[in-house]
């Protein structure tokens, strides 16, 4: 499971745009276009949606682990999205 502070770390590292509501909505913009988006609830504790968050950000398990371990940043994320033909 992903923790709230880990989700917030992802938001900061990838410089995701955010909007607060019943959930924290976060999305990745490139050249003015929204490429990926995800969200997290405002509840306390672990987030049960790690699989969904990973899929919404178009990452593999290894890439998500690398992101959380500070091996992947915004530039590497752009390259991942380019390799997947999303940019």
HTML snippet that shows the backbone in 3Dmol.js (N, CA, C, O; Angstrom):
<script src="https://3Dmol.org/build/3Dmol-min.js"></script>
<div id="view" style="width:600px;height:400px;position:relative"></div>
<script>
const pdb = `
ATOM      1  N   UNK A   1       0.835  -1.186   0.000  1.00  0.00           N
ATOM      2  CA  UNK A   1       0.000   0.000   0.000  1.00  0.00           C
ATOM      3  C   UNK A   1       0.877   1.247   0.000  1.00  0.00           C
ATOM      4  O   UNK A   1       1.973   1.264   0.561  1.00  0.00           O
ATOM      5  N   UNK A   2       0.379   2.252  -0.624  1.00  0.00           N
ATOM      6  CA  UNK A   2       1.085   3.523  -0.668  1.00  0.00           C
ATOM      7  C   UNK A   2       0.570   4.406   0.476  1.00  0.00           C
ATOM      8  O   UNK A   2      -0.622   4.407   0.783  1.00  0.00           O
ATOM      9  N   UNK A   3       1.451   5.127   1.078  1.00  0.00           N
ATOM     10  CA  UNK A   3       1.077   6.002   2.187  1.00  0.00           C
ATOM     11  C   UNK A   3       0.793   7.405   1.654  1.00  0.00           C
ATOM     12  O   UNK A   3       1.239   7.780   0.570  1.00  0.00           O
ATOM     13  N   UNK A   4       0.044   8.165   2.440  1.00  0.00           N
ATOM     14  CA  UNK A   4      -0.312   9.529   2.018  1.00  0.00           C
ATOM     15  C   UNK A   4       0.928  10.366   1.727  1.00  0.00           C
ATOM     16  O   UNK A   4       0.969  11.082   0.727  1.00  0.00           O
ATOM     17  N   UNK A   5       1.936  10.283   2.589  1.00  0.00           N
ATOM     18  CA  UNK A   5       3.127  11.109   2.375  1.00  0.00           C
ATOM     19  C   UNK A   5       3.884  10.660   1.124  1.00  0.00           C
ATOM     20  O   UNK A   5       4.550  11.477   0.488  1.00  0.00           O
ATOM     21  N   UNK A   6       3.795   9.378   0.760  1.00  0.00           N
ATOM     22  CA  UNK A   6       4.425   8.903  -0.471  1.00  0.00           C
ATOM     23  C   UNK A   6       3.689   9.456  -1.697  1.00  0.00           C
ATOM     24  O   UNK A   6       4.317   9.838  -2.685  1.00  0.00           O
ATOM     25  N   UNK A   7       2.364   9.496  -1.626  1.00  0.00           N
ATOM     26  CA  UNK A   7       1.588  10.089  -2.715  1.00  0.00           C
ATOM     27  C   UNK A   7       1.972  11.556  -2.863  1.00  0.00           C
ATOM     28  O   UNK A   7       2.175  12.037  -3.977  1.00  0.00           O
ATOM     29  N   UNK A   8       2.071  12.267  -1.745  1.00  0.00           N
ATOM     30  CA  UNK A   8       2.439  13.677  -1.781  1.00  0.00           C
ATOM     31  C   UNK A   8       3.853  13.866  -2.322  1.00  0.00           C
ATOM     32  O   UNK A   8       4.129  14.852  -3.004  1.00  0.00           O
ATOM     33  N   UNK A   9       4.751  12.924  -2.020  1.00  0.00           N
ATOM     34  CA  UNK A   9       6.106  12.959  -2.579  1.00  0.00           C
ATOM     35  C   UNK A   9       6.056  12.836  -4.099  1.00  0.00           C
ATOM     36  O   UNK A   9       6.761  13.557  -4.805  1.00  0.00           O
ATOM     37  N   UNK A  10       5.233  11.934  -4.601  1.00  0.00           N
ATOM     38  CA  UNK A  10       5.074  11.764  -6.050  1.00  0.00           C
ATOM     39  C   UNK A  10       4.575  13.064  -6.675  1.00  0.00           C
ATOM     40  O   UNK A  10       5.074  13.488  -7.717  1.00  0.00           O
ATOM     41  N   UNK A  11       3.607  13.686  -6.048  1.00  0.00           N
ATOM     42  CA  UNK A  11       3.056  14.950  -6.552  1.00  0.00           C
ATOM     43  C   UNK A  11       4.157  16.001  -6.651  1.00  0.00           C
ATOM     44  O   UNK A  11       4.252  16.707  -7.655  1.00  0.00           O
ATOM     45  N   UNK A  12       4.983  16.108  -5.623  1.00  0.00           N
ATOM     46  CA  UNK A  12       6.061  17.106  -5.622  1.00  0.00           C
ATOM     47  C   UNK A  12       7.145  16.763  -6.646  1.00  0.00           C
ATOM     48  O   UNK A  12       7.583  17.635  -7.396  1.00  0.00           O
ATOM     49  N   UNK A  13       7.576  15.508  -6.682  1.00  0.00           N
ATOM     50  CA  UNK A  13       8.670  15.118  -7.579  1.00  0.00           C
ATOM     51  C   UNK A  13       8.304  15.271  -9.046  1.00  0.00           C
ATOM     52  O   UNK A  13       9.128  15.701  -9.854  1.00  0.00           O
ATOM     53  N   UNK A  14       7.072  14.921  -9.390  1.00  0.00           N
ATOM     54  CA  UNK A  14       6.645  15.011 -10.781  1.00  0.00           C
ATOM     55  C   UNK A  14       6.044  16.376 -11.112  1.00  0.00           C
ATOM     56  O   UNK A  14       5.648  16.635 -12.248  1.00  0.00           O
ATOM     57  N   UNK A  15       5.983  17.246 -10.097  1.00  0.00           N
ATOM     58  CA  UNK A  15       5.426  18.591 -10.255  1.00  0.00           C
ATOM     59  C   UNK A  15       4.017  18.530 -10.843  1.00  0.00           C
ATOM     60  O   UNK A  15       3.679  19.243 -11.788  1.00  0.00           O
ATOM     61  N   UNK A  16       3.205  17.647 -10.246  1.00  0.00           N
ATOM     62  CA  UNK A  16       1.821  17.498 -10.691  1.00  0.00           C
ATOM     63  C   UNK A  16       1.010  18.712 -10.264  1.00  0.00           C
ATOM     64  O   UNK A  16       1.247  19.272  -9.194  1.00  0.00           O
ATOM     65  N   UNK A  17       0.077  19.113 -11.076  1.00  0.00           N
ATOM     66  CA  UNK A  17      -0.883  20.153 -10.721  1.00  0.00           C
ATOM     67  C   UNK A  17      -1.906  19.493  -9.798  1.00  0.00           C
ATOM     68  O   UNK A  17      -2.188  18.302  -9.931  1.00  0.00           O
ATOM     69  N   UNK A  18      -2.457  20.263  -8.867  1.00  0.00           N
ATOM     70  CA  UNK A  18      -3.409  19.677  -7.918  1.00  0.00           C
ATOM     71  C   UNK A  18      -4.630  20.572  -7.742  1.00  0.00           C
ATOM     72  O   UNK A  18      -4.601  21.776  -7.995  1.00  0.00           O
ATOM     73  N   UNK A  19      -5.695  19.928  -7.299  1.00  0.00           N
ATOM     74  CA  UNK A  19      -6.929  20.620  -6.927  1.00  0.00           C
ATOM     75  C   UNK A  19      -7.509  19.868  -5.745  1.00  0.00           C
ATOM     76  O   UNK A  19      -7.640  18.645  -5.773  1.00  0.00           O
ATOM     77  N   UNK A  20      -7.853  20.614  -4.707  1.00  0.00           N
ATOM     78  CA  UNK A  20      -8.387  20.023  -3.487  1.00  0.00           C
ATOM     79  C   UNK A  20      -9.906  20.037  -3.522  1.00  0.00           C
ATOM     80  O   UNK A  20     -10.519  21.053  -3.851  1.00  0.00           O
ATOM     81  N   UNK A  21     -10.497  18.928  -3.188  1.00  0.00           N
ATOM     82  CA  UNK A  21     -11.940  18.799  -3.048  1.00  0.00           C
ATOM     83  C   UNK A  21     -12.187  17.722  -2.019  1.00  0.00           C
ATOM     84  O   UNK A  21     -11.498  17.676  -1.000  1.00  0.00           O
ATOM     85  N   UNK A  22     -13.155  16.855  -2.259  1.00  0.00           N
ATOM     86  CA  UNK A  22     -13.355  15.699  -1.386  1.00  0.00           C
ATOM     87  C   UNK A  22     -12.142  14.782  -1.471  1.00  0.00           C
ATOM     88  O   UNK A  22     -11.849  14.032  -0.540  1.00  0.00           O
ATOM     89  N   UNK A  23     -11.444  14.851  -2.593  1.00  0.00           N
ATOM     90  CA  UNK A  23     -10.188  14.132  -2.822  1.00  0.00           C
ATOM     91  C   UNK A  23      -9.148  15.148  -3.267  1.00  0.00           C
ATOM     92  O   UNK A  23      -9.486  16.260  -3.672  1.00  0.00           O
ATOM     93  N   UNK A  24      -7.884  14.759  -3.191  1.00  0.00           N
ATOM     94  CA  UNK A  24      -6.827  15.562  -3.791  1.00  0.00           C
ATOM     95  C   UNK A  24      -6.656  15.045  -5.209  1.00  0.00           C
ATOM     96  O   UNK A  24      -6.215  13.913  -5.405  1.00  0.00           O
ATOM     97  N   UNK A  25      -6.989  15.839  -6.175  1.00  0.00           N
ATOM     98  CA  UNK A  25      -6.833  15.479  -7.576  1.00  0.00           C
ATOM     99  C   UNK A  25      -5.470  15.980  -8.039  1.00  0.00           C
ATOM    100  O   UNK A  25      -5.079  17.104  -7.726  1.00  0.00           O
ATOM    101  N   UNK A  26      -4.747  15.145  -8.783  1.00  0.00           N
ATOM    102  CA  UNK A  26      -3.421  15.513  -9.276  1.00  0.00           C
ATOM    103  C   UNK A  26      -3.301  15.073 -10.728  1.00  0.00           C
ATOM    104  O   UNK A  26      -3.768  13.998 -11.105  1.00  0.00           O
ATOM    105  N   UNK A  27      -2.666  15.923 -11.541  1.00  0.00           N
ATOM    106  CA  UNK A  27      -2.503  15.569 -12.949  1.00  0.00           C
ATOM    107  C   UNK A  27      -1.181  16.096 -13.459  1.00  0.00           C
ATOM    108  O   UNK A  27      -0.645  17.080 -12.950  1.00  0.00           O
ATOM    109  N   UNK A  28      -0.653  15.410 -14.496  1.00  0.00           N
ATOM    110  CA  UNK A  28       0.603  15.768 -15.120  1.00  0.00           C
ATOM    111  C   UNK A  28       0.306  16.479 -16.424  1.00  0.00           C
ATOM    112  O   UNK A  28      -0.375  15.941 -17.297  1.00  0.00           O
ATOM    113  N   UNK A  29       0.824  17.700 -16.550  1.00  0.00           N
ATOM    114  CA  UNK A  29       0.660  18.474 -17.780  1.00  0.00           C
ATOM    115  C   UNK A  29       1.993  18.577 -18.503  1.00  0.00           C
ATOM    116  O   UNK A  29       3.046  18.730 -17.883  1.00  0.00           O
ATOM    117  N   UNK A  30       1.928  18.491 -19.819  1.00  0.00           N
ATOM    118  CA  UNK A  30       3.116  18.666 -20.662  1.00  0.00           C
ATOM    119  C   UNK A  30       2.683  19.453 -21.895  1.00  0.00           C
ATOM    120  O   UNK A  30       1.760  19.055 -22.605  1.00  0.00           O
ATOM    121  N   UNK A  31       3.353  20.564 -22.138  1.00  0.00           N
ATOM    122  CA  UNK A  31       3.009  21.454 -23.251  1.00  0.00           C
ATOM    123  C   UNK A  31       1.538  21.857 -23.212  1.00  0.00           C
ATOM    124  O   UNK A  31       0.880  21.926 -24.250  1.00  0.00           O
ATOM    125  N   UNK A  32       1.028  22.121 -22.017  1.00  0.00           N
ATOM    126  CA  UNK A  32      -0.342  22.597 -21.862  1.00  0.00           C
ATOM    127  C   UNK A  32      -1.422  21.528 -21.961  1.00  0.00           C
ATOM    128  O   UNK A  32      -2.610  21.847 -21.922  1.00  0.00           O
ATOM    129  N   UNK A  33      -1.024  20.258 -22.090  1.00  0.00           N
ATOM    130  CA  UNK A  33      -1.997  19.169 -22.202  1.00  0.00           C
ATOM    131  C   UNK A  33      -1.920  18.267 -20.979  1.00  0.00           C
ATOM    132  O   UNK A  33      -0.836  17.983 -20.471  1.00  0.00           O
ATOM    133  N   UNK A  34      -3.079  17.819 -20.513  1.00  0.00           N
ATOM    134  CA  UNK A  34      -3.110  16.854 -19.413  1.00  0.00           C
ATOM    135  C   UNK A  34      -2.803  15.477 -19.982  1.00  0.00           C
ATOM    136  O   UNK A  34      -3.493  15.000 -20.883  1.00  0.00           O
ATOM    137  N   UNK A  35      -1.765  14.844 -19.453  1.00  0.00           N
ATOM    138  CA  UNK A  35      -1.318  13.545 -19.953  1.00  0.00           C
ATOM    139  C   UNK A  35      -1.799  12.422 -19.045  1.00  0.00           C
ATOM    140  O   UNK A  35      -2.360  11.438 -19.527  1.00  0.00           O
ATOM    141  N   UNK A  36      -1.587  12.554 -17.743  1.00  0.00           N
ATOM    142  CA  UNK A  36      -2.053  11.551 -16.780  1.00  0.00           C
ATOM    143  C   UNK A  36      -2.715  12.272 -15.619  1.00  0.00           C
ATOM    144  O   UNK A  36      -2.481  13.458 -15.385  1.00  0.00           O
ATOM    145  N   UNK A  37      -3.550  11.527 -14.893  1.00  0.00           N
ATOM    146  CA  UNK A  37      -4.185  12.097 -13.707  1.00  0.00           C
ATOM    147  C   UNK A  37      -4.489  10.980 -12.714  1.00  0.00           C
ATOM    148  O   UNK A  37      -4.676   9.819 -13.078  1.00  0.00           O
ATOM    149  N   UNK A  38      -4.530  11.378 -11.454  1.00  0.00           N
ATOM    150  CA  UNK A  38      -4.819  10.438 -10.380  1.00  0.00           C
ATOM    151  C   UNK A  38      -5.430  11.221  -9.223  1.00  0.00           C
ATOM    152  O   UNK A  38      -5.640  12.429  -9.324  1.00  0.00           O
ATOM    153  N   UNK A  39      -5.711  10.533  -8.137  1.00  0.00           N
ATOM    154  CA  UNK A  39      -6.284  11.195  -6.964  1.00  0.00           C
ATOM    155  C   UNK A  39      -6.025  10.358  -5.726  1.00  0.00           C
ATOM    156  O   UNK A  39      -5.689   9.176  -5.804  1.00  0.00           O
ATOM    157  N   UNK A  40      -6.191  11.004  -4.584  1.00  0.00           N
ATOM    158  CA  UNK A  40      -6.148  10.299  -3.309  1.00  0.00           C
ATOM    159  C   UNK A  40      -7.221  10.867  -2.408  1.00  0.00           C
ATOM    160  O   UNK A  40      -7.581  12.040  -2.511  1.00  0.00           O
ATOM    161  N   UNK A  41      -7.727  10.029  -1.526  1.00  0.00           N
ATOM    162  CA  UNK A  41      -8.764  10.473  -0.606  1.00  0.00           C
ATOM    163  C   UNK A  41      -8.123  11.261   0.532  1.00  0.00           C
ATOM    164  O   UNK A  41      -6.904  11.264   0.698  1.00  0.00           O
ATOM    165  N   UNK A  42      -8.947  11.906   1.286  1.00  0.00           N
ATOM    166  CA  UNK A  42      -8.483  12.692   2.425  1.00  0.00           C
ATOM    167  C   UNK A  42      -8.458  11.885   3.720  1.00  0.00           C
ATOM    168  O   UNK A  42      -8.144  12.426   4.780  1.00  0.00           O
ATOM    169  N   UNK A  43      -8.786  10.596   3.643  1.00  0.00           N
ATOM    170  CA  UNK A  43      -8.781   9.772   4.858  1.00  0.00           C
ATOM    171  C   UNK A  43      -7.361   9.579   5.366  1.00  0.00           C
ATOM    172  O   UNK A  43      -6.397   9.688   4.610  1.00  0.00           O
ATOM    173  N   UNK A  44      -7.249   9.298   6.630  1.00  0.00           N
ATOM    174  CA  UNK A  44      -5.948   9.073   7.255  1.00  0.00           C
ATOM    175  C   UNK A  44      -5.481   7.643   6.982  1.00  0.00           C
ATOM    176  O   UNK A  44      -6.292   6.762   6.700  1.00  0.00           O
ATOM    177  N   UNK A  45      -4.185   7.423   7.067  1.00  0.00           N
ATOM    178  CA  UNK A  45      -3.635   6.089   6.930  1.00  0.00           C
ATOM    179  C   UNK A  45      -3.211   5.763   5.508  1.00  0.00           C
ATOM    180  O   UNK A  45      -3.105   6.641   4.652  1.00  0.00           O
ATOM    181  N   UNK A  46      -2.971   4.474   5.278  1.00  0.00           N
ATOM    182  CA  UNK A  46      -2.518   4.006   3.975  1.00  0.00           C
ATOM    183  C   UNK A  46      -3.613   4.161   2.924  1.00  0.00           C
ATOM    184  O   UNK A  46      -4.804   4.128   3.235  1.00  0.00           O
ATOM    185  N   UNK A  47      -3.189   4.327   1.690  1.00  0.00           N
ATOM    186  CA  UNK A  47      -4.124   4.435   0.579  1.00  0.00           C
ATOM    187  C   UNK A  47      -4.251   3.063  -0.069  1.00  0.00           C
ATOM    188  O   UNK A  47      -3.243   2.491  -0.483  1.00  0.00           O
ATOM    189  N   UNK A  48      -5.448   2.525  -0.169  1.00  0.00           N
ATOM    190  CA  UNK A  48      -5.622   1.165  -0.680  1.00  0.00           C
ATOM    191  C   UNK A  48      -5.556   1.066  -2.205  1.00  0.00           C
ATOM    192  O   UNK A  48      -5.742  -0.019  -2.756  1.00  0.00           O
ATOM    193  N   UNK A  49      -5.298   2.170  -2.891  1.00  0.00           N
ATOM    194  CA  UNK A  49      -5.395   2.175  -4.342  1.00  0.00           C
ATOM    195  C   UNK A  49      -4.042   2.247  -5.045  1.00  0.00           C
ATOM    196  O   UNK A  49      -3.953   2.854  -6.112  1.00  0.00           O
ATOM    197  N   UNK A  50      -2.992   1.654  -4.493  1.00  0.00           N
ATOM    198  CA  UNK A  50      -1.664   1.747  -5.099  1.00  0.00           C
ATOM    199  C   UNK A  50      -1.679   1.268  -6.547  1.00  0.00           C
ATOM    200  O   UNK A  50      -1.073   1.895  -7.416  1.00  0.00           O
ATOM    201  N   UNK A  51      -2.366   0.166  -6.806  1.00  0.00           N
ATOM    202  CA  UNK A  51      -2.427  -0.375  -8.152  1.00  0.00           C
ATOM    203  C   UNK A  51      -3.071   0.632  -9.110  1.00  0.00           C
ATOM    204  O   UNK A  51      -2.583   0.834 -10.221  1.00  0.00           O
ATOM    205  N   UNK A  52      -4.149   1.253  -8.684  1.00  0.00           N
ATOM    206  CA  UNK A  52      -4.844   2.235  -9.520  1.00  0.00           C
ATOM    207  C   UNK A  52      -3.989   3.478  -9.736  1.00  0.00           C
ATOM    208  O   UNK A  52      -3.912   3.991 -10.852  1.00  0.00           O
ATOM    209  N   UNK A  53      -3.354   3.957  -8.691  1.00  0.00           N
ATOM    210  CA  UNK A  53      -2.491   5.134  -8.806  1.00  0.00           C
ATOM    211  C   UNK A  53      -1.370   4.853  -9.798  1.00  0.00           C
ATOM    212  O   UNK A  53      -1.074   5.681 -10.660  1.00  0.00           O
ATOM    213  N   UNK A  54      -0.749   3.688  -9.674  1.00  0.00           N
ATOM    214  CA  UNK A  54       0.340   3.297 -10.579  1.00  0.00           C
ATOM    215  C   UNK A  54      -0.149   3.254 -12.019  1.00  0.00           C
ATOM    216  O   UNK A  54       0.514   3.780 -12.914  1.00  0.00           O
ATOM    217  N   UNK A  55      -1.296   2.635 -12.251  1.00  0.00           N
ATOM    218  CA  UNK A  55      -1.843   2.540 -13.601  1.00  0.00           C
ATOM    219  C   UNK A  55      -2.217   3.906 -14.153  1.00  0.00           C
ATOM    220  O   UNK A  55      -1.966   4.187 -15.325  1.00  0.00           O
ATOM    221  N   UNK A  56      -2.807   4.750 -13.336  1.00  0.00           N
ATOM    222  CA  UNK A  56      -3.218   6.073 -13.789  1.00  0.00           C
ATOM    223  C   UNK A  56      -2.015   6.923 -14.178  1.00  0.00           C
ATOM    224  O   UNK A  56      -2.106   7.756 -15.079  1.00  0.00           O
ATOM    225  N   UNK A  57      -0.885   6.714 -13.498  1.00  0.00           N
ATOM    226  CA  UNK A  57       0.330   7.448 -13.830  1.00  0.00           C
ATOM    227  C   UNK A  57       1.127   6.768 -14.937  1.00  0.00           C
ATOM    228  O   UNK A  57       2.176   7.267 -15.345  1.00  0.00           O
ATOM    229  N   UNK A  58       0.628   5.620 -15.429  1.00  0.00           N
ATOM    230  CA  UNK A  58       1.253   4.867 -16.530  1.00  0.00           C
ATOM    231  C   UNK A  58       2.649   4.366 -16.163  1.00  0.00           C
ATOM    232  O   UNK A  58       3.582   4.446 -16.962  1.00  0.00           O
ATOM    233  N   UNK A  59       2.775   3.845 -14.934  1.00  0.00           N
ATOM    234  CA  UNK A  59       4.048   3.331 -14.440  1.00  0.00           C
ATOM    235  C   UNK A  59       3.970   1.836 -14.188  1.00  0.00           C
ATOM    236  O   UNK A  59       2.903   1.300 -13.889  1.00  0.00           O
ATOM    237  N   UNK A  60       5.118   1.164 -14.311  1.00  0.00           N
ATOM    238  CA  UNK A  60       5.222  -0.232 -13.902  1.00  0.00           C
ATOM    239  C   UNK A  60       5.503  -0.264 -12.400  1.00  0.00           C
ATOM    240  O   UNK A  60       5.756   0.773 -11.787  1.00  0.00           O
ATOM    241  N   UNK A  61       5.456  -1.451 -11.817  1.00  0.00           N
ATOM    242  CA  UNK A  61       5.789  -1.592 -10.388  1.00  0.00           C
ATOM    243  C   UNK A  61       7.208  -1.099 -10.116  1.00  0.00           C
ATOM    244  O   UNK A  61       7.446  -0.383  -9.143  1.00  0.00           O
ATOM    245  N   UNK A  62       8.148  -1.485 -10.980  1.00  0.00           N
ATOM    246  CA  UNK A  62       9.544  -1.065 -10.796  1.00  0.00           C
ATOM    247  C   UNK A  62       9.696   0.447 -10.914  1.00  0.00           C
ATOM    248  O   UNK A  62      10.448   1.059 -10.156  1.00  0.00           O
ATOM    249  N   UNK A  63       8.987   1.046 -11.859  1.00  0.00           N
ATOM    250  CA  UNK A  63       9.071   2.493 -12.035  1.00  0.00           C
ATOM    251  C   UNK A  63       8.482   3.223 -10.832  1.00  0.00           C
ATOM    252  O   UNK A  63       9.036   4.230 -10.390  1.00  0.00           O
ATOM    253  N   UNK A  64       7.373   2.732 -10.302  1.00  0.00           N
ATOM    254  CA  UNK A  64       6.783   3.345  -9.113  1.00  0.00           C
ATOM    255  C   UNK A  64       7.735   3.217  -7.928  1.00  0.00           C
ATOM    256  O   UNK A  64       7.906   4.165  -7.161  1.00  0.00           O
ATOM    257  N   UNK A  65       8.346   2.065  -7.780  1.00  0.00           N
ATOM    258  CA  UNK A  65       9.332   1.872  -6.703  1.00  0.00           C
ATOM    259  C   UNK A  65      10.507   2.822  -6.874  1.00  0.00           C
ATOM    260  O   UNK A  65      10.989   3.402  -5.901  1.00  0.00           O
ATOM    261  N   UNK A  66      10.969   2.984  -8.115  1.00  0.00           N
ATOM    262  CA  UNK A  66      12.070   3.910  -8.386  1.00  0.00           C
ATOM    263  C   UNK A  66      11.692   5.345  -8.083  1.00  0.00           C
ATOM    264  O   UNK A  66      12.514   6.121  -7.596  1.00  0.00           O
ATOM    265  N   UNK A  67      10.465   5.695  -8.367  1.00  0.00           N
ATOM    266  CA  UNK A  67       9.973   7.041  -8.074  1.00  0.00           C
ATOM    267  C   UNK A  67       9.959   7.286  -6.569  1.00  0.00           C
ATOM    268  O   UNK A  67      10.397   8.338  -6.103  1.00  0.00           O
ATOM    269  N   UNK A  68       9.461   6.324  -5.819  1.00  0.00           N
ATOM    270  CA  UNK A  68       9.402   6.463  -4.366  1.00  0.00           C
ATOM    271  C   UNK A  68      10.783   6.422  -3.726  1.00  0.00           C
ATOM    272  O   UNK A  68      10.993   7.001  -2.660  1.00  0.00           O
ATOM    273  N   UNK A  69      11.731   5.732  -4.377  1.00  0.00           N
ATOM    274  CA  UNK A  69      13.094   5.633  -3.849  1.00  0.00           C
ATOM    275  C   UNK A  69      13.986   6.772  -4.355  1.00  0.00           C
ATOM    276  O   UNK A  69      15.196   6.766  -4.130  1.00  0.00           O
ATOM    277  N   UNK A  70      13.387   7.738  -5.033  1.00  0.00           N
ATOM    278  CA  UNK A  70      14.094   8.914  -5.548  1.00  0.00           C
ATOM    279  C   UNK A  70      15.060   8.602  -6.685  1.00  0.00           C
ATOM    280  O   UNK A  70      16.009   9.355  -6.904  1.00  0.00           O
ATOM    281  N   UNK A  71      14.843   7.509  -7.414  1.00  0.00           N
ATOM    282  CA  UNK A  71      15.671   7.188  -8.578  1.00  0.00           C
ATOM    283  C   UNK A  71      15.066   7.768  -9.856  1.00  0.00           C
ATOM    284  O   UNK A  71      15.759   7.892 -10.867  1.00  0.00           O
ATOM    285  N   UNK A  72      13.794   8.121  -9.820  1.00  0.00           N
ATOM    286  CA  UNK A  72      13.091   8.662 -10.981  1.00  0.00           C
ATOM    287  C   UNK A  72      12.526  10.021 -10.600  1.00  0.00           C
ATOM    288  O   UNK A  72      11.880  10.176  -9.564  1.00  0.00           O
ATOM    289  N   UNK A  73      12.780  11.002 -11.458  1.00  0.00           N
ATOM    290  CA  UNK A  73      12.246  12.348 -11.256  1.00  0.00           C
ATOM    291  C   UNK A  73      11.397  12.746 -12.445  1.00  0.00           C
ATOM    292  O   UNK A  73      11.017  11.907 -13.262  1.00  0.00           O
ATOM    293  N   UNK A  74      11.105  14.025 -12.534  1.00  0.00           N
ATOM    294  CA  UNK A  74      10.234  14.531 -13.601  1.00  0.00           C
ATOM    295  C   UNK A  74      10.811  14.249 -14.986  1.00  0.00           C
ATOM    296  O   UNK A  74      10.083  13.809 -15.875  1.00  0.00           O
ATOM    297  N   UNK A  75      12.100  14.494 -15.182  1.00  0.00           N
ATOM    298  CA  UNK A  75      12.707  14.271 -16.504  1.00  0.00           C
ATOM    299  C   UNK A  75      12.617  12.808 -16.931  1.00  0.00           C
ATOM    300  O   UNK A  75      12.313  12.515 -18.087  1.00  0.00           O
ATOM    301  N   UNK A  76      12.879  11.896 -16.006  1.00  0.00           N
ATOM    302  CA  UNK A  76      12.785  10.471 -16.319  1.00  0.00           C
ATOM    303  C   UNK A  76      11.336  10.074 -16.580  1.00  0.00           C
ATOM    304  O   UNK A  76      11.067   9.212 -17.417  1.00  0.00           O
ATOM    305  N   UNK A  77      10.396  10.702 -15.861  1.00  0.00           N
ATOM    306  CA  UNK A  77       8.972  10.426 -16.073  1.00  0.00           C
ATOM    307  C   UNK A  77       8.557  10.847 -17.483  1.00  0.00           C
ATOM    308  O   UNK A  77       7.800  10.138 -18.146  1.00  0.00           O
ATOM    309  N   UNK A  78       9.046  11.990 -17.936  1.00  0.00           N
ATOM    310  CA  UNK A  78       8.759  12.440 -19.302  1.00  0.00           C
ATOM    311  C   UNK A  78       9.279  11.405 -20.297  1.00  0.00           C
ATOM    312  O   UNK A  78       8.598  11.098 -21.276  1.00  0.00           O
ATOM    313  N   UNK A  79      10.472  10.865 -20.061  1.00  0.00           N
ATOM    314  CA  UNK A  79      11.036   9.843 -20.957  1.00  0.00           C
ATOM    315  C   UNK A  79      10.191   8.567 -20.945  1.00  0.00           C
ATOM    316  O   UNK A  79       9.999   7.941 -21.988  1.00  0.00           O
ATOM    317  N   UNK A  80       9.694   8.186 -19.787  1.00  0.00           N
ATOM    318  CA  UNK A  80       8.810   7.010 -19.683  1.00  0.00           C
ATOM    319  C   UNK A  80       7.553   7.235 -20.527  1.00  0.00           C
ATOM    320  O   UNK A  80       7.134   6.355 -21.279  1.00  0.00           O
ATOM    321  N   UNK A  81       6.962   8.414 -20.394  1.00  0.00           N
ATOM    322  CA  UNK A  81       5.752   8.718 -21.159  1.00  0.00           C
ATOM    323  C   UNK A  81       6.034   8.787 -22.663  1.00  0.00           C
ATOM    324  O   UNK A  81       5.196   8.385 -23.470  1.00  0.00           O
ATOM    325  N   UNK A  82       7.200   9.290 -23.036  1.00  0.00           N
ATOM    326  CA  UNK A  82       7.590   9.325 -24.453  1.00  0.00           C
ATOM    327  C   UNK A  82       7.742   7.913 -24.989  1.00  0.00           C
ATOM    328  O   UNK A  82       7.287   7.614 -26.092  1.00  0.00           O
ATOM    329  N   UNK A  83       8.375   7.047 -24.221  1.00  0.00           N
ATOM    330  CA  UNK A  83       8.575   5.656 -24.644  1.00  0.00           C
ATOM    331  C   UNK A  83       7.234   4.942 -24.828  1.00  0.00           C
ATOM    332  O   UNK A  83       7.117   4.030 -25.647  1.00  0.00           O
ATOM    333  N   UNK A  84       6.246   5.355 -24.075  1.00  0.00           N
ATOM    334  CA  UNK A  84       4.913   4.754 -24.172  1.00  0.00           C
ATOM    335  C   UNK A  84       4.037   5.479 -25.196  1.00  0.00           C
ATOM    336  O   UNK A  84       2.851   5.183 -25.342  1.00  0.00           O
ATOM    337  N   UNK A  85       4.650   6.440 -25.906  1.00  0.00           N
ATOM    338  CA  UNK A  85       3.970   7.213 -26.977  1.00  0.00           C
ATOM    339  C   UNK A  85       2.802   8.027 -26.434  1.00  0.00           C
ATOM    340  O   UNK A  85       1.816   8.247 -27.137  1.00  0.00           O
ATOM    341  N   UNK A  86       2.909   8.470 -25.197  1.00  0.00           N
ATOM    342  CA  UNK A  86       1.879   9.315 -24.612  1.00  0.00           C
ATOM    343  C   UNK A  86       2.203  10.796 -24.793  1.00  0.00           C
ATOM    344  O   UNK A  86       1.351  11.654 -24.567  1.00  0.00           O
ATOM    345  N   UNK A  87       3.435  11.092 -25.201  1.00  0.00           N
ATOM    346  CA  UNK A  87       3.851  12.475 -25.476  1.00  0.00           C
ATOM    347  C   UNK A  87       4.258  12.579 -26.927  1.00  0.00           C
ATOM    348  O   UNK A  87       4.644  13.654 -27.384  1.00  0.00           O
TER     349      UNK A  87
END
`;
const viewer = $3Dmol.createViewer("view");
viewer.addModel(pdb, "pdb");
viewer.setStyle({}, {cartoon: {color: "spectrum"}});
viewer.zoomTo();
viewer.render();
</script>
